[in-house]
């Protein structure tokens, strides 16, 4: 017997277009975000690889947060002397710059550079001139933001530290600082020859020191790096080549695109439900054909094979559409991510991306169509002719099929994420989420089923949810999961915003002064003229815990601890860097978790109290001996207590607090914070910086606002991607309306025959959609609020806000969207005259 | 007495492809209140179409339909709705019960639609009257064909309509159940003096009617009034 019947296949493709269209759209939807992200990720990778040298401005970069040991300087100078590399130094730090003789000062990100910087990439200036034609001793180049905020222009003087320099040009692009992701202040480029005149780089100052090397022989890059490594103290100096350096841009994109991929897979999963749902409806519409074909002697294999071809052809159209839309979406991403992107990113469609996307489409179609097609095997004509639901006769193959689908789905997630552990967690989490949504949906539907509504339109609308083949379950599960995730992200974002931005305690300091030298403290306090706590800060590396290397903590501690808090990435061999402090008692908002007192008994040598998060991250316990390296001086300390600090506290978090006498003599800077009326901040800043040019002033409210805007932009992108998953839910609503079209036409006809007006029937259908939207939104709200509460309470340990207005808005928008989609799909049904249905029924008798 | 239902020169035709097919051709007759009229004819004679046109479910291509002397031919669906709800009752061959409602709810539905507070009580009484007092909570798929049709009859009666339209009410039933349904319809027609317009192709059903209108190829080819003798048998009087 022939297995393939081209005419049969062609006819199936040509008829009943609505469900095939939804099927095609669901397949496209399942792929679109992943295709876009994959292509975009490739483009970002290519840009980063292409610009790897430009991103660090050199072949080798030697970097430290402390002044280099003379041995390092000698090693680099020796390399330069023998002509193996060109070298240049840079110093990067924050400082407040001023308009000389006038009010107006601004925290700026200074970069003092030797001639030669950058060895790779080009600094672009507004004038179009070359960097070195402009930057010379006595001149600075600044970002436009500085001109705007200080009200100065090119040619004006600028007071930086002890020097007065002339603004010579405006910087428009800096190759090793390509993003405006987050910065405390605008860039100011200063010539290396002015460094001493600034008088801003002092012991203990927060400066990033760099040596940049451009190898004479490109093959010798690694050797040069190794040569410097042999003399450098790896705990304080980090050495990278352009190949090993993971820049902030790269880290940001790796993490962000990875997260968006998770969102993409989530969309794929929900669209997968749409694929199953629409295919089931599509095949049901063909039950008559299948019954006749089987009655005329067609084998189950014939039916299954031919429908597989139909589904694969439709799937191919969907996959093609998905790939096309994915590439279109890819082109919109630069606009969404403007400011975060590497420069000159070239978006291309690689053969690899097309092949991988097509493969993804094939896997998606096979994965999510298997079950509905598998069910065709057991379909007997008698059930179809009698209009009965065929029973599931053999549950074992069904269960095995489900297991296979789960396995394939997990494989798909692993393939897309490229990280088995995360993929397994994600797949497991996503399935648990779906399971929870399914259980909640089932429970809610059971309750609704028992609800004896006496109001007639309400009762009929409610009953409509339970009409056979109504996709109520699929719709509610899909929509509630998609909305739940989306709303959860929104609630958390708003909660974080509320905790950090809106609820900044009214009495907490809003201006901080960093890098006060100990000998300046008295004069500083007198100039400040208001009461303030002066906190010493000592920078150090934690070398060992009980003689062993401290536990590595790739994720870092959850919160800042007053210092750099952990290795800066890259080689992963550096000892974690901390900022230590000393004081006699617990600070406000702190409490002891372990230990009788902060510093134990008087006999303990060098007692230290450890913050709970730091202790957990590094595997530190009471009584442990910690070995620190304080800028070259070793110090062993004994843990006398473990402290906890209120998460909402605005006090600085210190991982390690020593008793005063231990660190008094250590090289240190001092910082303090005061509360000032917002309109007085600028004047205070000007006054203090004029008197103490080396002191860094941070306006916390402005910083937090900038941070919040970055967070908001990122969550907007996440929301944009998550919105695709909601489309899956809405497509299932349309699929469900079409799948139950006959039943709905029947209901509408009966209502009208029994005396209902068209308006009444419309009201019942509208109400049914309202119930569907309400149920989905309510379950989404429940899941989102519980998850957000758990995350805020247990992960962030912050106050949780319910956001009633947003919750009501989410429910209203969901109801409106479901009703709009459902009613538009029902227009034909509502317009139909009852006689048409009755006549059709009579013909079918 | 004025006619409760009048058909005046009713013509109904359909266009199928490029052909126009006439289903009813110049059909005219009046129905008096309380009459039991059977419309007979072979399959395709146009009898079901005539019932649809008479009951306002379908509109004639030409001609007028009057209910209690009021011309309703051009009335919109919504204007006809209260007439369908309270003046008419429908019984169909395929029962057409709302699948999502149980027997009691199906019967009560037209009364509830009218806003009748006693809808459920009336429905229950009717169901008990037809012997379905114990099946009120059963859904249509849980009922036999005969039971479904009895529920449909109760539903047709719940608003005390003036006219009941029954389209092949025994068509989907076995002969025993079919006979039971006809007996029930006749009993209820007599008890309530409701006008009954019934379409059938079965002569044994027509034997119970007071008037038999016969259709052939869309035309009225016979209109006989019948009289019941002392034995309950009917014979033609005109």
Interface residues (C-beta under 8 A of the other chain):
Chain A: X456 X459 X460 X463 X464 X466 X467 X468 X743 X746 X747 X749 X750 X751 X752 X753 X754 X755 X756 X757 X758 X759 X760 X833 X834 X835 X838 X839 X841 X842 X845
Chain B: X48 X52 X57 X58 X77 X78 X81 X82 X83 X84 X85 X86 X90 X92 X93 X94 X96 X98 X99 X100 X101 X105 X109 X110 X112 X113 X114 X155 X171 X172
